[in-house]
Amino acid sequence: MSRWQDQGQAGQSQEPLVWERVAWRQGDGRYTFEVTQGGLLGKLTAPSGAAFTIPMVAWEGLLDALAAARKTRTRAERGFPARSGARWYEGEAGELASAFKGGRSIAELARAHSRTEFAVEAQLERLGLWDRVEGRARQPGDPAGHPPEAGAAPPPAPFPFPADRD
């Protein structure tokens, strides 16, 4: 039950709040919006006296579009690089690996590929060149991304499953 329904007297029917006319000021002008013909049409009147009448369904669509436009911002406005979120194509992944092996930094690669640093690290990790946990390049012969320590025990064997298990 809404707050408005709670405030009514017990036993009384609750009617929805309906706006038939709204007026507001913008600078020196006064605008009005009226619902006409039983809710089928909406009429906006400007301070100059000019009026614009269209079906209420169209007004609702316009208001929804305005709300969506305010919420939606371009990638540049959100501060993301142009290719953020786009798939890495095969040639691009190869270029990334070559440049990384050639000594380019994560920041340089991110700028060159119009990606975030996180995306570059994730792709390098997929290519087996970067360890995101350690935040460093993987060493040759280090499949897990961690160099073996001197005198360290070998990693445990995977958990054994019975032969009949899927």
C-alpha positions in Angstrom: 0.0 0.0 0.0 1.4 3.4 -0.9 1.9 6.3 1.5 -1.0 8.1 -0.2 -3.4 5.2 0.4 -2.4 4.9 4.1 -3.4 8.5 4.8 -7.1 8.0 3.7 -9.9 7.3 6.1 -10.8 3.6 6.6 -13.6 2.6 4.3 -13.2 5.4 1.8 -12.3 4.6 -1.8 -8.9 5.9 -2.9 -8.8 7.7 -6.2 -5.5 8.1 -8.1 -4.0 11.6 -8.3 -4.8 13.0 -11.8 -3.2 16.1 -13.3 -5.3 17.9 -15.9 -3.3 21.1 -16.1 0.2 22.0 -15.1 1.8 25.5 -15.3 5.4 26.6 -14.7 7.6 29.6 -15.2 10.8 29.7 -17.2 12.5 33.1 -17.0 9.8 35.7 -17.6 7.5 33.3 -19.5 4.7 31.1 -18.2 4.1 27.7 -19.8 1.0 25.5 -19.4 0.3 21.9 -20.3 -3.3 20.7 -20.4 -4.8 17.3 -21.0 -7.8 17.7 -23.2 -10.6 15.6 -24.8 -10.8 13.1 -21.9 -7.1 12.4 -21.8 -6.6 11.7 -25.5 -4.7 14.9 -26.3 -2.1 17.1 -24.6 -1.7 20.8 -25.3 1.5 22.8 -24.5 1.1 26.5 -24.6 4.2 28.8 -24.7 4.5 32.3 -23.3 4.1 33.7 -26.8 0.6 32.1 -27.0 1.7 29.5 -29.5 0.1 26.1 -28.7 1.2 22.6 -29.7 -1.4 19.8 -29.4 -0.6 16.1 -30.0 -2.0 12.8 -28.7 -1.0 11.9 -25.1 0.7 8.8 -26.4 3.1 11.0 -28.4 3.7 13.2 -25.3 4.5 10.1 -23.2 6.9 8.9 -25.9 8.6 12.3 -26.1 9.0 12.4 -22.3 10.4 8.9 -22.3 12.9 9.8 -25.0 14.0 12.9 -23.1 14.5 10.9 -19.9 16.5 8.3 -21.8 18.6 11.0 -23.5 19.5 12.4 -20.1 20.6 9.0 -18.8 22.5 8.0 -21.9 25.8 9.5 -22.5 28.4 8.7 -25.1 31.5 6.7 -24.3 33.6 9.9 -24.5 31.3 11.7 -22.0 31.6 8.8 -19.6 35.4 8.9 -20.0 35.8 5.6 -21.7 38.1 5.0 -24.6 36.5 4.7 -28.0 37.0 0.9 -28.3 36.2 0.0 -24.7 33.8 -3.0 -24.6 34.5 -4.0 -28.3 35.9 -7.4 -29.1 39.6 -7.9 -29.7 40.1 -9.1 -33.3 42.8 -11.6 -34.0 45.3 -9.2 -35.6 44.8 -6.7 -32.8 45.7 -9.3 -30.2 48.8 -10.2 -32.1 49.8 -6.6 -32.3 49.2 -6.2 -28.6 51.4 -9.2 -27.8 54.2 -8.0 -30.1 54.2 -4.5 -28.6 54.1 -5.8 -25.0 57.0 -8.2 -25.7 58.8 -5.2 -27.3 58.7 -3.4 -23.9 55.6 -1.1 -24.3 53.9 -0.3 -21.0 50.2 -1.2 -20.2 49.3 2.5 -20.3 51.0 3.0 -23.7 49.2 -0.1 -25.0 45.9 1.1 -23.7 46.3 4.5 -25.4 47.4 2.8 -28.7 44.5 0.4 -28.8 41.8 2.9 -27.4 41.1 0.6 -24.5 41.2 0.8 -20.8 44.3 -0.5 -18.9 42.1 -3.2 -17.3 41.1 -4.4 -20.8 44.7 -4.5 -22.0 45.7 -6.5 -18.8 42.8 -8.9 -19.3 43.7 -9.5 -23.0 47.4 -10.0 -22.1 46.3 -12.5 -19.4 44.3 -14.4 -22.0 47.4 -14.5 -24.2 49.4 -15.9 -21.2 51.7 -12.8 -21.0 50.3 -11.0 -17.9 49.5 -12.0 -14.3 46.8 -9.7 -13.1 47.0 -11.0 -9.5 50.7 -10.1 -9.3 50.3 -7.1 -11.6 53.4 -8.1 -13.7 54.5 -9.9 -16.8 54.6 -13.7 -16.7 58.0 -15.2 -16.8 58.8 -17.8 -19.5 58.1 -21.3 -18.2 55.8 -19.9 -15.5 52.3 -21.2 -16.5 50.7 -20.1 -13.3 52.3 -16.7 -13.4 54.3 -17.3 -10.2 58.0 -18.2 -10.4 58.9 -21.2 -8.3 60.6 -20.4 -5.0 63.9 -22.0 -4.2 63.3 -25.2 -2.2 59.5 -24.9 -2.5 57.5 -28.1 -2.7 55.8 -28.9 -6.0 52.2 -27.8 -6.3 49.7 -30.3 -5.1 48.1 -32.7 -7.6 44.5 -32.0 -8.6 41.8 -33.6 -6.5 41.5 -37.2 -7.6 38.0 -38.3 -8.8 36.8 -41.9 -9.2 37.1 -43.3 -12.7 33.3 -43.5 -13.1 32.8 -39.8 -12.5 31.9 -37.5 -15.4 
